[in-house]
């Protein structure tokens, strides 16, 4: 069993411990490879009952889905935990980096903007990110990567002017 910690972004002082176990299941009377079942669990008490939170089981056949399934399991377990007292999210997200860092942009350069939301916070609503260039909305052309607390938005100009030297 491996252990990892989970923290709520609105209560950074409370940390819970979760365990993850990989169990091999061999279906009776079947031929072929065994099935791996992943169990994610915690000993934390349930927010509304006096018992503990039941384990979350994952049965994936594609390892590409594994991270997403573990993320879902942790989210489900986290919804059942009493995270009180929650801090207020009083600060707005802000731009913490811009590349290039000049107002004069070359036609061949991409624009990269870092957006961050410090804890305690709910995180950045990705649907609220908008960008205009010279009054033209280029939001649909943005490539956004990261997570809800730190995004990188990149705009690649669709038309580029190149000159050919003889």
Protein Blocks (a to p, Z undefined) as FASTA:
>chain_A
ZZdddddfklmkbccdddddddddddehiacjdddddddddfbdcfkbmbdcdddddddf
bfklmmmmmmmmmmmmmmmpcfbdcdddfbccddfbdcdfbfbdcfkbccdddddddddd
ebjafklpccdeehiacklmpcceddfkbccdddddfbdcddddZZ
